[in-house]
C-alpha cells in the first residue's frame, strides 16, 4: 500500500518530499542495477553519437547525461522499470492525480558529467509556444487534481535541485524577474535547495520555477520518472510517451502487459481527439462540446485544454510527422487549422517578447503569462465569424 501523502501540500508548495521513497532494503540492489543500465547506455551513446561529439557521445560531453532505461532494458534486468510501478512512486502519483489510470511517460536516471559544467538555468518546464500561457496551466491544475507529475529520486545524497515554493501558482515576481534578467545561473532569493538523502524522492509539478544548481563531477545517480493521468479531470499538458512501442518486446510478460494497456489508453485518447477535430472541421458544435467535456471533464480550466488542442492542430497542419496527421486529408488539415487561427492569434502579442525563467530562450510572439480574453464560446463563434 502506498504511503499516504498530503495532496494539499502539492497544491500549496508545488512539490512533496517523500522520505525513504526507495525502501532501505532495496537501495543497494537498485544502485547495482542502475550501474548495469549505465554501462549499457554508454555503448548506446557511443554508437549514436553526433558527428561533432567525442567518441563517448553524450556521456563524455553532456552536462547531465541521462540514461533512458527503455533503450537498454531486457527481460532479465528490469528492476529500474519495476520501480516505476512501486507504491512509493506510481502509487503516490495515483493519489495525487486522482485518476482512473496513471501511465509513465519517461523513466531514466541523471548522472554527473565528466567535467564540471557548473550551474544550469532557472526555468519552468514549459514553453509559451508549446503549452500556452502559464495562467491557463496553473489555473487548470489548481482547480482540478493535476494530470502530470515529475520525480527525482537520488540513489546517493543529492541537493542539486532547487525550487521556488509556490511559484507553480503564480507569475514571476518583479524581484525574481530582476534577478533572472541579470543571471539565470545564480541562486534566487526566493529559492531553496531540495535536500534529499539517498533513497528519498521529490515529486513536483513542472510549472514550478526550479534550478539545476550545480552539474559538477560529484557522483550522481538520480532516478527521474514522469507520469500522466488518463481519465482524470484534466487533459495533461505533457501527454506523449517518450518510450517507444518496441519497449514491450524488451520486458518480462508482467510488465509488457502494462505497457500494452498504456498504448490502448493512448489510442482511445487519440480517437477522441480525432472525434473532436472532426466536429470542428464539420462545424458540429454539439459534438465538439461533448468531446471536449469528455477529454477534460473538469469544467474549470477547460479552455486550457482547448489551447493545448490548438497546438496539436498546428502540428497536424505544419508538421507531417505529427502522429495524428495521417488521420486527415490535406483539405481537412487546412480547414482544421483555419478554425483554430482566431484562437492562435489571441494567444500572440503584437510583437515578440521574452520572460525569464521559461524554457524559451529567444523572443516569441506567443504570450508567456496571461490567458487571452477568449473563451470556448468565442472559439465556436469564430468558426462562422472569422476575423
N, C-alpha and C positions, 0 to 999 in steps of 0.2 A: 504494500500500500504506500502511495506517495506521502511524503511528509507534508503536513498542512502548511500553506503559505497564505499571507495576507494580501489578497488581490488589491485592496485599497492602497497598500504600500507601493505597489507597482504604479497605480494611477497617480499617487501623490509625488513620488520621487523619480519615477521612470526606470527604476531598477530595484532588484531584490538580491541580496547576498544569501546564498544557500550554503551553510557550513556543512562540511563533510558530504558534499554532493556525490563524490566518489567514496563509497564506503571504505574505511581504512583498510579492511582486509583485501580489497580489490586493487588498491593503488599500485602496488609493485607489479602485479600482473599486467595492468593496463599500461604502465610505463614500458615494460619489456615488449609488449605487443606493438606499441606505437613506434618504438625504435625500429622494429622489424618493418613496419609500414614505411618509415622514413627511408630506410636503406633501399627499399623497392622504388620509392618515389625519386630518389636520387638518380636511378637509372632512367626513369621516365623523363626527368628534366634534361638529362644529358642527351637522350635520344630525340627530344623535341625542342632543343634549344634554337633560338632565333639566330640568324647569321651574325648579328653583332654581339652575341652573348659569349661568355667564356665557355670552355668545354663542359663545365658542370651546369650550364644554364642558370636558371633562377636560384638554385642552391648556392651558387658562388656569388651572384650579383644582387639578389633581391634584398630589400630592407627588412622584409618579414616573410621568408619563404613559407608557403602554405602547402602542406600535404593534403591532398584530396583523397580520402580513403576509398571512394568509389573507383578510382583509377587503378588501385593496386591490391584491392581485397581479393580473397579467394575463399572457397567453402571451408578450407581448413584453418584459416586465420581471419576471423570476422569479429573479434572482440570489440573493436572500435565501433563497428556498426551495431553490435548487440547493445552497446551502452547508449546508443541513440534512443533506444526504447526502454531505458531504465525508468523506474518510477520517479527517480530524482531529477530526470531531465524531461522525457516525454510526458510522464505523469503530471509533473508540475506545470508544464506548458498547457496541458489539457485543462487543469484547474483554472489557470489564468485566462485562458481564451474562452472557456465555457462553450466549446463547440462539440458537435457530434463526432467529428473526425479531426485529427491533427496529424499532419504529414511533415517529415523532414524535407527541407529544400536543399540543404547542404550540410556536410559533416566532414570536418577536416581538423588540421592542427597547425597552429602558428609555431614557427621555430625562430630561434635567434639567427641573425645574419652572420656571415663570415667576417665582415668588417663592421666597424661602428658607423651606423647611419644617423645616430642622434635622434632628436625628437621629430615626430611627424607633424601633421597639422590638425588643428581643431576642426571638427566637421560634424554635420548630421549626415546620416547615410541616405540622403535623398538629393535629387537634382530637380530644379524647378521645371525644366522642360520635360522631365520623365514622369514625375509623380504629381505635379501640380503644386499649388501653393501650400505652404506649411499649415496655414489656418485650417484648411479643409482636413488635413491628415490628423491634426491634434483634436479638432472638434469631433471627428468621427470616432477616434479611439478613446475619448473621454466620455462620450455619450453611450458607447457600446463597449462590450468586452473587446480587447484588442484581438486582431486576427494574425499577428506576426510577432514572434519573439526571437531574440538572439541570445546566445550563451557563450561565455568564456569560462572554461574550466581548466585551471592550470594543474599540471601534474607535478610542478615544483612551485615554491612560493613566487608570487608574481604581483607587482604593483605598477605594471606598465600602463594599464588603462586608467584614465581619469575621466570624470564626468561632472557635469553641472546639474546637481539635483533639481528636479522640477522644470528643467528647460524644455522638456518634451511638451509642456503645456502652454508655451508662450513663444513670442519672438525674442530675438536677442535684445538685451537692454542697450541703452545708449553707451553705457560704460563698457559693456562687452564688445560692442562694435568698435569703439575707440581702441581698445586693446588689440583686437583682432586685426584692425586695419594697420596697426604698427607691425604686428607679427602674429602669425597663426601658430608659431612654433614655441611659444613660451607659456608658462602657467597662467591661467586666468584667475583673477581674484575670486571668482565665484565657483571655481572648480575644486574638486577634491580627488585624491587618489583612491582607487578601489583596491584596497589591500586584501589580497587573498592568500591564504595558506594552501599548501599542496592538497589537492582534492576538494577545495572549496569551489563554488561556482557563483557566477553572477548572471542573472537573466535580466535583459533590459529591452527597452523599446528603442528602435534605431533612429527615431526622430530626436532623441536626446543629443545635446551637444557634448561630444566626447573627444578624447585625445589619446593617441599612442605616444606616451611621454618620452620614451627612450628605447629606440631599436638598437641596442648595444649587443656586444658579443656574449653577454651573460647568458648562461644556459637557460633556454626557454622551450618548454613543450606545453602548449596551451590548447586544449580542445576548443574548437569553435563549431557549434551546432546552430542551425536556424530552422524554425518550424513555422508552418502556416496552418490556418484553420480552414476546414471545409464544413459548411453547414452552420456556421455561426451567424452573427448579425451583420458582419462586415465582409465586403469583398476586399481582400488584403492588397495593399499597395505593392508588396513583394509576393509574387504568386507563382513564379516559374521554377520548376525543378532544375537545379544545377546538375544533378546526376542524370545520366542517360539511361534509356531502357535496357541497354546492354548489361547494366549492373545486375539484373535479375539472374543472368547466367553465371555470375561470379559468386553467388551467395548460397548458403545452405538452404534447404527447402523451406524451413520455418520462417526465414527472413524473406526469401524470394516471394512468398505468397503475400507478405505485407506490401511489398513494393508493387506487385501486380495490382493490388487493390488500390494503391495510390494513383496508378495510371488510369484505372477505371474512374476514380473520382475526378481526375483532370479531364478525361474525355467527356464526362457528363457536364462539367462546368463549361467546357468549350462549346458543347452542343447548346447550352443555354445562352451563351453569349452570341452564338450564331443566330439563334432564335430572336434575340433582342435586336441584333443588327438587321436581320431580315425585316423585322417590323418597322424599323426606322426607314429602311430603303422603300418599303411598301406604304409608308405613311399611315401605319396602323397604330394609332395612339393607344388604344386599349391593350393590344398585345404587347406593345413596348412597356407600358407602365406595369403590367403584370409581371413581365420578365425581369424588369429592374427590381421590383419588390422581392422577387424570388432570389435574385443574386445578392441583394443587400436588404435583408428583412428589417433591419433597424430603420425606423422612419427618419430619425435624425441622422444626418451625415450621408444620406443617400445621394446628395449632389456630388459628394466626393467620389462616389462610385462612378457617377456619370463622367466626371473629369478623367478618371482612370480609363474608362472605356473610350474616351476621345483619343487618348494616347495610343490605344490599341488600333483604333480606326485609322489613325495617321500612319501607323506602321503597315497596316494592310494596304493602304494606298501607295505608300512610297518605298516600302521595303519588301520585295518579293520573297525574301527568306522568312518573313513572319509566318509562324506555323499555321495561322488561320487564312492566309492569302488565297490558298488554293480552294477554299470553300466558296469563293465568289468569282463571278466573271469580271472582266475588265470594266465593263459598264457598271456593274454593281459596286465594285470597289470605288469607282469615281463618284457614284451617287451617294454612297455612304459617307465619304469624306465631305462632299458638298453639304450634307445635312449637319455635319459637325463643325463646319467652318465658322459659323457665328459664335459658338462656344469657344473654339480655339482662339478667335480674335479677342474675345472677352478676357481670356487668360493672358493676354500680352499687353505690355505697356507701349507707350508711343515711341520709346527709344530703348536701346539695350541698357540693362542695369546689372549690378553685381553686389550681392550682400555677402559679407564674410561669414565663415562658419558653415558653408554648404560644400557639397562635392563639386559644384560648379566652380571652376577657376577662371572662366572667361565670361565677359558680359553676355547676356542673352535677353531677348525681349520678353521672355516668359517670366511672369511675376513670381517673386520668391515667397512673399508673406501672405497678403490678404486675398481672400476669395473674392471674385468679382460679384457685382450686383446683377447676378444672372442665375435664375433657378430653373427647375425642371419644366415649369410652365413656360418660361421664356424659350427654353430649348424646343419644346413642341411647337410653340407659336412660330419659331423661326423657320420651320420646315416650309411653311406656306407664305411667310413674310420675310424673305431674305433681306439682309442689309443692303 
